[in-house]
Amino acid sequence: MSLKIEGIIEGAEKIRDKIAVELSGHTGLAGAVEEIQRAARAAQRISQSSRRLLSLGRLPAAFLGLALLFFLVWAYWNFFYTPRVTIAFPRGDYTEENRQHFRKSGIVFDPVESSTDAIEQVSIGKADLALIQAGIPINKTLNILQTPLSEVVLWMTRKGHDPTDPISVVLTNAENEGSHSVAKDFFRKWHLDHPVDFRYAWGKLGTLVEGSEVAESIPSEVDAIFVVVNVTDEANVAKVKFVLSQGFEFASPYIGAHRTHLRYPEEFRMPAGYIVQEPRIPDREILTYSVPNVLVARPGINSSTLASLAKLFESDTLKLQSKQFEFNATEASEAFQGVDAFLGILINIFLGFLALLGLEMWVYRKRFHELNSSVSLLSMLQSNKDILGVTDPTLLSENLQYLSHVSDLLSMISAINGYYTQENSSLLFNKQSEVIHERCDNLKLNIQLKILHAGIRLEPLGSTRETPPSDVGENKDLANPG
């Protein structure tokens, strides 16, 4: 069951018509009826506007629902959801050893021709990540994540090469790929006084065909070979053997303090027999560098995806360490800070909800004040309409009708107040609504008591009445005979 404001408006009009006929001289009561009619029509307009989708009454609940929904979606997206990830692989790095690290999760491989193509796939959003070698120029808008995977710089020169002789022709891997990019960085740090002619033929060397190595001889004009490769790959081992058989030997690509400017290479002392143990390749310890493989990530990739990628490179066997089981104040502090931040977000959402709720109540404040003022007006009007002691039948009948209409009007004010709370349940938390109900009930109770006074007959003050005879004197005479 629900209140209908139309019935209140019709009831107020009927009372106005009755007052115009029965109490035509009481303009104050007629004005009170007009105020109540305006209040009822205002409640009707507000009710109709509150049913609109973007009404103020829907704003607090909509804010709370959307804020909580957004918070839950954000938390799920950033901490729990792991989307399907696409990794662009240059074909030269699309090896079993590289792929095996990414098989623990649903990762899609996208083989491309070169590292430049892999970076392009990430830049245009067709791939989430690209696995490339450090040293290749990368757009600064992309994220770079270093992996534990690395490759070794191999610098090989002709046997008997005089270090003072210029290096003019260098054989390396594909143009603008990892080996070529790192070679250009190293040559810049060596400050060569002449340009270097690169030959991109490493991929053609040492091809295995039915167990035998078949390759064209290295051109005599090639002075050195500079590549960055994975020396555990059998194909690269075969190429190294072929190069050494062509009269080349290992040398140190030392760049000294310039390594810190390049940032990505790490010094590595390659021991004798590191690549092949019998015969030992190299035949002596060589100071060289390791270059890490990096993941180039698109902007906006979520933290849960990065955490999943980091786990791919963790060891499956955890070491038994005491610190894993001991109390760690730092971890406890970080956990409490996370809980505090989590609760802080929820508290701020709730405070925003309360603020909007308070704004809505502030908007309704004027309407409640109008109803409160109407109650005060009716209280003042009925205060001089007494019943007790009135002997004039005409005045008594007029006052009774007056009080009856006032009581009906108070019921209508209470109904309008209830209609507001019916249409907007958040107003139930407003004390003003309770105050209006209480004032109307108390005033109606006072009026009902006044109406009950009509059955009481009072005699005028100062009227004489017959006094019964007193037997005090007679008793006195009996107490004192004679």
Secondary structure by P-SEA (a helix, b strand, c coil): ccccaaaaaaaaaaaaaaaaccccccaaaaaaaaaaaaaaaaaaaaaaaaaccccccaaaaaaaaaaaaaaaaaaaaccccccbbbbbbccccccaaaaaaacccbbbbbbcccaaaaaaaaaaccccbbbbbccccccccbbbbbcccbbbbbbbccccccccccccbbbbcccccaaaaaaaaaaaaacccbbbbbbccccccccccccbbbbccccccccccccccccccaaaaaaaaaaaaabbbbbbbcccccccccccbbbbbcccccccccccccccccccbbbbbbbbbcccccaaaaaaaaaaacccccccccccccccaaaaaaaaaaaaaaaaaaaaaaaaaaaaaaaaaaaaaaaaaaaaaaaaaaaaaaccccccccccaaaaaaaaaaaaaaaaaaaaaaaaaaaaaaacccccccaaaaaaaaaaaaaaaaaaaaaacccccccccbbbbbbcccaaaaaaaaaccc
